[in-house]
């Protein structure tokens, strides 16, 4: 339960119809085994203590009394266990019989949750025996204690406030106004569903889709546990379909017809963060909150965190993602050109990945607008650090794309400024570098004025997050097409476009751009080789993009971020290296906010964006010290 992780499970038993004692013993056995595995929430099928298909035997007094005795015994056994168990059973309250889920933990029955929607169609005719849950909760006397009975209840852990769950039963999730909708609005991060759903051709596919979508709609975890063999097959068969879903993703699934147990680790802290961002996710009424205790446990994680969260692993999905993003970038620029009535642009081309992608977007936009390619003024501006390789690629790309190509050597302009500033050209400090960057932007801006055009920005999301740009230099433009595209994804976008130009000279240039180390080329080259490699200075972009995704999207603190990164980059980066670059990331992310506060317009293409006009707002003088102190502590451990 540390860092928001909770292990949950679903278990079906070889139910013995109307043999309550046998079912009770099997439930207790599984509870003990699950507890030893650090499972904190365990769901059994609907009416598991009696069996779902015993028909009118539900009205037998002996059976109902045996069920009561069984749940009392389970309650006593649970004194020595930590996990919370959700167990299906019949229960008479006053004059009516209810299909309920008993929530049991540490020697207490936390509550009885009755089923709301009672099916009366086809092979299901529960309405003959059970009644629907009453509208309001009440407290009933059970085993000499008052126990909450009702559907309007959320169970919350005192030791971890985001460990909150609710219960609905089988049919409840199939209806338009599922109780889980309100449970989620009332704070339940997890929904338990003890079920007895029969097996039919194609029904498993529908059920799978239903549960996954419900978890996505509610931004929740969903534990669906269905009955299996042992239930009567007079007319139907029960498949034991178990599903553990988190926000639309299936974490674990099993449908074996035989009794089975599945488990998965849910990140309820992540779910909580996602909900917090949605101001429409508000409480609709006052539900009762029943608390319980559950000692934190440091789970051994084997969650397959993707080291490249912005890049789909599947090739087909990756190509679809690239096509979609490229279209969004293009459409963003098309609309800006239409809105301004401007038909010319300037763009700086370095021979690197970012400017290459930006140029490709501009070309596609001009094609859509039926504008001549010569209206694209692509300018390469070599200086002290430019190598012949990057210059050749820049010029080659421009020529192959048919745009207006210009080469302006800025060395002389830079030296004039050095003279004005009394800057020693042999001192390769930040002034030495930034004069070059600002000179390039000045030329692009002035050229745009000269032709009546827009300056297209080339910087990417990773650079925006790290502040890896020169203020009022490459930091500035009139429309930034790459502003929400991370560095790790840009490579695949360029590769995607390169395939479009297969077997052409343009593809050759694009491939060499892909093979060129990322560099601002602001320090003098040696023997025509790049000496300034960005990742040697700020760290690996794959690490930084991983940090960006999990910090901006989920608000992870350093300890949790480290756990995720160690899983994602196991065998590639050790703990010491991850913490080194994590420190660099947080420091730069906080101290460079002033650059993000005034970045140009640009299209959002994915779930993470740092636009100060919508997605990310923070003061430029916010302190990073709290995050650095946690990293200090992690380094000492």
Secondary structure, DSSP 8 states (H G I E B T S, - for coil): -GGGEEEEEEE-----TT-HHHHHHHHHHHHHHHHHTT--EEEE-TTTTT-S--GGGGG-HHHHHHHHHHHHHHHHHGGG--SEEEEEEEEEETTEEEEEEEEEETTEEEEEEE-S----STT--GGGT-----SS-EEEEETTEEEEESSSEEEEESS-TT-EEEEEEGGGGGSTT-HHHHHHHTT-SEEEEEE--B--TTHHHHHHHHHHHHHHHHTSEEEEEE--TTS--SS--B--EEEEEETTEEEEEEE-SS--EEEEEEEHHHHHHHHHT-TT----S--EEEEE--------------TTTTS-SSHHHHHHHHHHHHHHHHHHHHHHHHHHT---EEEE--SSHHHHHHHHHHHHHHHHTT--GGGEEEEE---TT--HHHHHHHHHHHHHHT-EEEE---HHHHHHHHHHHT--TT--SHHHHHHHHHHHHHHHHHHHHHHT-EEEE---HHHHHHT-S-TTTTT--SEETTTT--HHHHHHHHHHHHHHTTTSHHHHHHHHHHHS------S--BTTB----HHHHH--HHHHHHHHHHHHHH---HHHHHHHHHHHTTTTS-HHHHHHHHHHHHHHHHHTHHHHTT-------SS----TTTT----TT---HHHHHHHHHHHH-
